[in-house]
Amino acid sequence: MGLTIFTDTNIWFSALYGSDNCEKILKAHLAGRVKIMISEGVLTELIRTLKTKAPHTLKTLEKLLRISPPIISRKVVNVPRKYLNLADGKDLPILLAAHEAGVKIFVTGNIKDFNQALIEKKFGIKIITPKQAVQLLNL
């Protein structure tokens, strides 16, 4: 099994919508080249987003989750004030779930929502785009 990476909601949504790099990440997970981790919050947000924006993809998601389920970390509910400068409010619980799970790579299509340099310094987590993930992991 390959490296464990944490993925944001937008990676799954974009893969189901046809993003080449996001598809490569999910296919690498299905092939066992990487292991994807998400939080309970990411899964909840993904299902909610798909129901409203792309309900036709729900069956594909269900099949993917059945064939090769990601590791699911717990949802972080209480965010300590000392971490408020690390990410936008809605993204902070997801970041902290990744930190608590001990991952070193967090893949998101919204890197602007994260204080990348501070997160890497404080937690040792690299925040990268899908394109960077594909390049870094040779997908």
Secondary structure, 3 states (H helix, E strand, C coil): CCEEEEECHHHHHHHHCCCHHHHHHHHHHHCCCEEEEEEHHHHHHHHHHHHHHCHHHHHHHHHHHHHCCCEEECCCCCCCHHHCCCECCCCHHHHHHHHHHCCCEEECCCHHHECHHHHHHHHCCEEECHHHHHHHCCC
